[in-house]
């Protein structure tokens, strides 16, 4: 019997405690994308950001996080998942200290970029460990991925709430410094809970890593700055074209190199390519919902930052309940395809509901709560099967790469979709009276909700045609 077979037949007795640590890591990684939202005005005043450059407090993290995930996945395969997990937390903790003690905007931007780098090491290594710990039992795997997905959703929603509490009661600096004690705790307990993982022989595709990271950064940078520079401006076009060109060169390099960063054959694995597309489309619908719903409540309904955070708690609680206790059972009974398609349809329906039911004089109970719960339910049903599909069929030595691809698809989808939706909202608002008019502002939100719903429905159609049947999906997970 092979070592791998023995590992599968003898589950790690510490696996559930290890899962708690890994979910905490996932919570922190995702929380860092949202916790600074409420703190932005205080950061702007303290460090002298211009209104134009303030966006980089968010974008520096997301761009480096998404751009380096593939490298993080490859490093975890080569040097062991636990080692890279701990290196990631070391970098994240030091970067958070730098960000919290930043003396000017440049220092904070560097700290945020380094936070993204640390998170890009943590996310794929943690997800790979989850898959390794529970791959021998499909029911346990579904439940574990439910906890994993719930931790991500909770991190995104809780970040808004915690950001408001911390900024109001402590200081904006603690939106970053909060990571330091958590990072130290993770570094102390990881050696006792996590096995060293599997290390593979091979080399790092440095050139490929540079190409794909630069390509992703350029494309995302071009999109997030297009609102200010204009979509037809030379700077926007050349930035996006340069990123696309580098990505094409990256694919050519991967096809001819003996040890590429991303062996293109991995996309032949059943459901893997379709699963990554599903994750991209899912994030394209979900992230704008979370982002613009918060803006609608604060800027149109005039909720305080704290009240807006509290209003998101029902979504967070529903996501946690469904992902932890229900999603795994539904996947076991109906397979990944049915749950994924239904989840994306529910998310799309929620966005369309918001598009036509968010008036200026709306209320939380009538205009926010019902549609937000439907969207949370859709996210809960779709996230776990999309992740399972994106990881399915990958060879054990490529598990880190597969998890890196899955995380990259979700994060890049988040960054690109949010940038495009922000541009749509700004264009609509400007054409109807500008930001000084609440009606014009709300019209921009309506357009965002509509087009995000279109993205979710498109994802459901693609999943319907390209994800394997429920029976085949379950067989793939067992293998």
C-alpha positions in Angstrom: 0.0 0.0 0.0 1.4 3.4 -0.9 1.9 6.2 1.6 -0.8 8.1 0.0 -3.3 5.2 0.4 -2.3 4.8 4.0 -2.9 8.5 4.6 -6.3 8.2 3.1 -7.2 5.1 5.1 -6.0 6.6 8.4 -7.4 10.2 8.8 -5.4 12.7 10.8 -6.9 12.7 14.3 -6.1 16.4 14.6 -7.8 17.3 11.3 -10.8 19.2 12.7 -8.5 21.3 15.0 -6.3 21.9 12.0 -9.4 22.9 10.0 -10.2 25.5 12.6 -6.8 27.1 12.2 -7.0 26.9 8.4 -10.4 28.6 8.5 -9.1 31.3 10.7 -6.4 31.9 8.2 -8.9 32.1 5.4 -11.1 34.4 7.5 -8.1 36.8 8.0 -7.0 36.7 4.4 -10.5 37.7 3.1 -11.2 40.1 6.0 -8.2 42.1 5.0 -9.9 43.0 1.7 -12.9 44.6 3.4 -11.9 45.7 6.9 -10.4 49.0 5.7 -13.5 50.2 3.9 -15.0 52.1 6.8 -11.6 53.3 7.9 -10.8 55.0 4.5 -11.9 58.5 5.5 -9.8 58.4 8.6 -6.8 57.0 6.7 -7.2 59.8 4.1 -7.1 62.5 6.8 -4.2 61.0 8.8 -1.8 60.2 5.9 -2.7 62.9 3.4 -4.1 60.7 0.6 -5.6 62.4 -2.4 -9.2 61.3 -3.2 -7.8 59.8 -6.4 -5.0 57.7 -4.7 -7.1 56.6 -1.8 -8.3 53.5 -3.8 -4.8 52.0 -3.5 -5.3 51.2 0.2 -7.7 48.5 -1.3 -6.2 47.8 -4.7 -2.6 47.3 -3.5 -3.7 44.3 -1.5 -6.1 42.8 -4.0 -3.7 43.1 -7.0 -0.7 41.5 -5.3 -2.9 38.9 -3.6 -4.5 37.9 -6.9 -1.3 38.3 -8.9 0.9 36.1 -6.8 -1.5 33.2 -5.9 -0.2 30.9 -8.7 3.3 31.4 -7.4 2.1 30.7 -3.9 0.5 27.5 -5.0 3.6 26.3 -6.8 5.8 27.1 -3.8 3.6 25.1 -1.5 4.0 22.1 -3.8 7.8 22.4 -3.9 8.6 23.3 -0.3 5.7 21.9 1.7 2.3 23.3 2.5 3.0 24.0 6.2 6.3 25.8 5.5 4.7 28.1 3.0 1.7 28.6 5.2 4.0 29.8 8.1 6.1 31.9 5.8 2.9 33.6 4.6 1.8 34.4 8.1 5.3 35.7 9.0 5.1 38.1 6.0 1.5 39.1 6.7 2.3 39.9 10.3 5.3 42.0 9.5 3.4 43.8 6.7 0.5 44.5 9.0 2.8 46.0 11.5 4.3 48.3 8.8 0.8 49.3 7.6 -0.4 50.0 11.1 2.6 52.2 11.9 2.7 53.8 8.4 4.0 57.4 8.4 2.8 58.3 5.0 0.7 57.0 2.1 3.7 55.3 0.3 4.5 53.3 3.4 0.9 52.2 3.8 0.7 51.2 0.1 3.9 49.1 0.5 2.5 47.5 3.6 -0.7 46.6 1.9 1.1 45.1 -1.1 3.2 43.0 1.2 0.0 41.9 3.0 -1.2 40.7 -0.3 2.0 38.8 -0.9 1.7 37.0 2.5 -1.9 36.2 1.8 -1.0 34.8 -1.6 1.2 32.3 0.2 -1.4 31.5 2.9 -4.5 30.9 0.8 -3.3 28.2 -1.7 -1.3 26.3 0.9 -4.2 26.3 3.4 -6.7 25.1 0.8 -4.3 22.3 -0.3 -4.0 21.2 3.4 -7.8 21.1 3.7 -8.1 18.9 0.6 -5.3 16.6 1.8 -6.8 16.2 5.3 -10.3 15.3 4.1 -9.8 13.8 0.6 -10.3 10.2 1.9 -13.9 10.9 2.9 -16.3 12.7 0.4 -18.8 13.6 3.2 -16.1 15.0 5.4 -14.6 16.9 2.5 -17.9 18.5 1.7 -18.4 19.5 5.3 -14.8 20.8 5.6 -15.2 22.9 2.4 -18.4 24.2 3.9 -16.6 25.5 6.9 -13.9 26.8 4.6 -16.4 28.7 2.4 -18.2 30.0 5.5 -15.0 31.4 6.9 -14.4 33.3 3.6 -17.9 34.7 3.5 -17.7 35.6 7.2 -14.4 37.3 6.7 -15.7 39.5 3.9 -18.9 40.5 5.8 -17.3 40.7 9.3 -14.5 42.9 7.9 -17.0 45.7 7.3 -18.5 45.3 10.8 -15.2 45.1 12.6 -13.8 47.9 10.5 -16.5 50.2 11.8 -16.2 49.1 15.4 -12.4 49.3 15.4 -12.3 52.7 13.7 -14.9 54.2 15.9 -13.7 52.8 19.2 -10.0 52.4 18.7 -8.2 53.8 15.6 -7.8 53.0 11.9 -4.3 51.7 12.6 -5.8 48.7 14.4 -7.6 47.6 11.2 -4.1 46.5 10.3 -2.5 45.8 13.6 -5.2 43.2 14.5 -3.4 40.8 12.2 -0.2 40.8 14.3 -1.5 38.9 17.4 -3.5 36.5 15.1 -0.4 35.9 13.0 1.7 35.1 16.1 -0.9 32.7 17.4 -1.1 30.9 14.0 2.7 30.6 13.9 2.8 29.2 17.4 0.1 26.5 17.0 0.7 25.5 13.3 3.6 23.1 13.9 1.5 21.1 16.4 -1.6 20.9 14.2 -0.4 20.7 10.7 1.8 18.0 9.1 4.7 19.2 7.0 2.8 18.3 3.9 4.2 16.8 0.7 7.3 18.3 -0.9 7.9 17.7 -4.6 11.1 17.9 -6.6 11.2 20.5 -9.2 12.3 24.1 -10.0 10.5 27.4 -9.8 9.5 28.9 -13.1 10.8 32.4 -12.2 10.2 33.9 -15.7 6.7 32.4 -15.9 6.0 33.7 -12.4 7.1 37.2 -13.4 5.1 37.1 -16.6 1.8 36.0 -15.1 2.0 38.2 -12.1 2.9 41.3 -14.2 0.1 40.4 -16.6 -2.5 40.1 -13.9 -1.3 43.3 -12.2 -1.3 45.3 -15.4 -4.8 44.2 -16.4 -6.3 44.8 -13.0 -4.4 48.1 -12.7 -5.7 49.2 -16.1 -9.3 48.4 -15.2 -9.2 50.0 -11.7 -7.7 53.3 -13.1 -10.0 53.4 -16.2 -12.7 55.3 -14.2 -10.3 58.2 -13.7 -8.2 58.0 -16.9 -11.0 57.0 -19.3 -11.6 53.6 -21.0 -10.4 55.0 -24.3 -7.3 56.8 -23.0 -3.9 55.6 -24.3 -2.7 54.9 -20.7 -5.7 52.6 -20.1 -5.5 50.8 -23.4 -1.8 50.3 -23.4 -1.8 49.0 -19.8 -4.5 46.4 -20.5 -3.0 45.5 -23.9 0.5 45.1 -22.3 -1.0 42.8 -19.6 -2.8 40.7 -22.3 0.4 40.5 -24.3 2.3 39.3 -21.3 -0.3 36.7 -20.5 -0.1 35.3 -24.1 3.7 35.1 -23.7 3.1 33.3 -20.4 0.9 30.7 -22.0 3.5 30.1 -24.8 6.2 29.7 -22.2 4.1 27.2 -20.3 3.6 25.2 -23.4 7.3 24.8 -24.2 8.9 24.7 -20.7 9.7 21.4 -19.1 8.8 22.5 -15.6 6.3 25.3 -16.1 4.5 27.2 -13.3 1.2 26.0 -14.7 1.3 22.8 -16.8 -1.4 23.4 -19.3 -2.4 19.8 -19.1 -3.9 20.4 -15.7 -6.9 22.0 -17.5 -7.7 18.6 -19.0 -8.8 17.4 -15.5 -12.5 16.9 -15.3 -14.4 20.0 -14.2 -11.2 21.9 -13.3 -11.4 24.6 -16.1 -15.2 24.9 -15.8 -14.9 25.1 -12.0 -12.4 28.0 -12.2 -14.7 29.8 -14.6 -17.6 29.2 -12.2 -15.6 30.7 -9.4 -14.7 33.7 -11.5 -18.4 34.3 -12.4 -19.5 33.7 -8.8 -17.2 36.4 -7.5 -18.3 38.6 -10.3 -21.8 38.5 -8.9 -21.2 38.3 -5.2 -18.5 40.9 -4.6 -20.4 43.8 -6.2 -23.5 42.8 -4.2 -21.6 43.0 -0.9 -19.8 46.2 -1.9 -22.6 48.2 -3.4 -25.2 47.0 -0.9 -23.1 48.6 1.8 -22.9 51.8 -0.2 -26.7 51.8 -0.8 -27.3 51.5 3.0 -24.8 54.2 4.0 -25.1 56.7 1.1 -28.8 56.4 0.2 -30.6 55.1 3.3 -28.1 57.0 5.5 -27.2 54.1 7.8 -24.1 54.7 9.9 -21.0 52.6 9.3 -21.8 50.6 12.4 -25.4 50.1 11.5 -24.4 49.1 7.9 -22.1 46.5 9.4 -24.9 45.1 11.7 -27.2 45.0 8.7 -24.9 42.5 7.0 -24.9 40.1 9.9 -28.0 38.2 8.8 -26.3 37.4 5.5 -23.2 36.3 7.3 -25.1 34.1 9.7 -27.1 32.4 6.9 -23.9 31.8 4.9 -22.3 30.2 7.9 -25.3 27.9 8.7 -25.8 26.8 5.1 -22.1 26.2 4.3 -21.3 24.4 7.6 -24.4 22.3 8.1 -26.4 22.1 4.9 -24.2 22.5 1.7 -22.2 19.3 2.2 -25.4 17.2 2.6 -26.9 18.7 -0.5 -23.8 18.0 -2.5 -23.7 14.5 -1.3 -27.4 14.0 -2.3 -27.6 16.0 -5.6 -24.0 16.4 -6.7 -21.9 19.5 -7.4 -23.7 20.5 -10.7 -27.2 21.0 -9.4 -26.1 22.9 -6.3 -23.8 25.2 -8.3 -26.4 26.0 -10.9 -29.2 26.6 -8.4 -26.9 28.7 -6.3 -25.9 31.0 -9.2 -29.5 31.4 -10.2 -30.5 32.4 -6.7 -27.6 34.9 -6.6 -28.6 36.3 -10.0 -32.3 36.6 -8.9 -31.2 38.4 -5.7 -29.2 41.0 -7.8 -32.2 41.5 -10.1 -34.4 42.0 -7.1 -32.1 44.7 -5.7 -32.0 46.3 -9.2 -35.7 47.0 -9.1 -36.4 47.3 -5.3 -33.9 49.7 -3.8 -35.7 53.1 -3.6 -34.4 56.2 -2.0 -36.9 55.9 0.8 -36.4 52.2 1.3 -36.2 50.3 4.5 -34.0 47.5 5.8 -36.9 45.0 6.3 -38.6 45.6 3.0 -35.8 46.5 0.6 -32.6 44.9 2.0 -33.2 41.9 4.1 -35.2 39.6 1.8 -33.0 40.0 -1.3 -29.8 39.9 0.7 -30.8 36.6 2.3 -31.5 35.2 -1.1 -28.1 36.3 -2.4 -26.4 34.8 0.7 -28.2 31.5 0.1 -27.1 31.5 -3.5 -23.5 32.2 -2.6 -23.7 29.4 0.1 -25.0 26.9 -2.4 -22.5 27.8 -5.2 -19.2 28.4 -3.5 -18.4 24.9 -2.2 -19.3 22.9 -5.4 -17.4 25.5 -7.5 -14.4 25.1 -5.3 -14.7 21.3 -5.4 -15.0 21.4 -9.2 -12.0 23.7 -9.6 -9.9 21.3 -7.4 -11.2 18.0 -8.9 -9.0 15.8 -11.0 -5.7 17.5 -10.1 -2.8 15.2 -9.4 -1.5 15.1 -5.8 1.7 16.8 -6.8 -0.4 19.6 -8.4 -2.8 20.2 -5.5 -1.1 23.4 -4.5 -1.3 24.6 -8.1 -5.0 23.7 -8.4 -5.8 25.6 -5.2 -3.7 28.6 -6.4 -5.7 28.6 -9.7 -9.0 28.4 -7.8 -8.1 31.3 -5.5 -6.7 33.3 -8.4 -10.0 32.8 -10.3 -12.0 34.1 -7.4 -9.8 37.0 -6.5 -9.1 38.2 -10.0 -12.8 37.8 -10.8 -13.5 40.0 -7.7 -11.0 42.7 -8.7 -12.0 42.9 -12.3 -15.8 42.7 -11.7 -15.7 45.3 -9.0 -13.6 47.7 -11.1 -16.0 47.3 -14.1 -19.1 47.7 -11.9 -17.6 50.8 -10.2 -17.1 52.3 -13.7 -20.7 51.4 -14.7 -22.0 53.0 -11.5 -19.9 56.2 -12.0 -20.9 56.6 -15.6 -24.6 56.1 -14.9 -24.5 58.5 -11.9 -22.6 61.2 -14.0 -25.1 61.0 -16.8 -28.1 61.5 -14.4 -26.9 64.4 -12.3 -23.7 63.5 -10.6 -22.9 62.3 -7.0 -24.6 65.3 -5.5 -27.9 63.8 -6.5 -29.0 60.8 -4.4 -31.3 59.7 -7.1 -28.5 59.7 -9.6 -26.2 57.8 -7.2 -28.9 55.2 -6.6 -29.5 54.9 -10.4 -25.8 53.9 -10.7 -26.3 51.2 -8.0 -29.4 49.9 -9.9 -27.3 49.4 -13.0 -24.6 47.5 -11.0 -27.1 45.2 -9.4 -28.6 44.4 -12.8 -25.3 43.7 -14.6 -24.0 41.7 -11.7 -27.1 39.6 -11.9 -26.4 39.0 -15.6 -22.9 37.8 -14.7 -24.4 35.3 -12.1 -27.0 34.0 -14.6 -24.3 33.6 -17.3 -22.3 31.6 -14.8 -25.3 29.3 -14.2 -25.7 28.7 -17.9 -22.0 27.8 -18.3 -22.1 25.5 -15.3 -25.2 23.8 -16.7 -23.4 23.0 -20.0 -19.8 22.3 -18.9 -19.9 21.0 -15.3 -20.2 17.2 -15.2 -23.3 15.5 -13.9 -23.9 15.1 -10.1 -22.9 11.5 -10.2 -19.7 12.1 -12.1 -18.9 15.0 -9.8 -19.1 12.8 -6.7 -16.9 10.2 -8.4 -14.3 12.8 -9.2 -14.2 13.9 -5.5 -13.8 10.3 -4.3 -10.8 9.8 -6.7 
